[in-house]
Amino acid sequence: MANTAQARKRARQSVKVNAHNSALRSTLRTAIKKIIKAVEAGDKSAAATSYIANVSIIDRIADKGIIHKNKAARHKSRLNAAIKAMA
């Protein structure tokens, strides 16, 4: 339990920030799932459109420090490779 005023305030702030970061992480996962779903459906043009629409979300969340920039790059690379591998 927080004993000082500043520790209590810090505890309040951490709850608020944690909720915000969790929401952003959820948005990221949803964006990635949208692209994967389009790839699995087999529609290359829909997958490419979905990729273009959701790459900015991935980059934005990486810029905020929710995930590392290399992780964002890895996701984008693998998703793009999956789209290019489609017949």
Helices and strands as residue ranges (DSSP letters): H 5-41, H 44-63, H 69-84
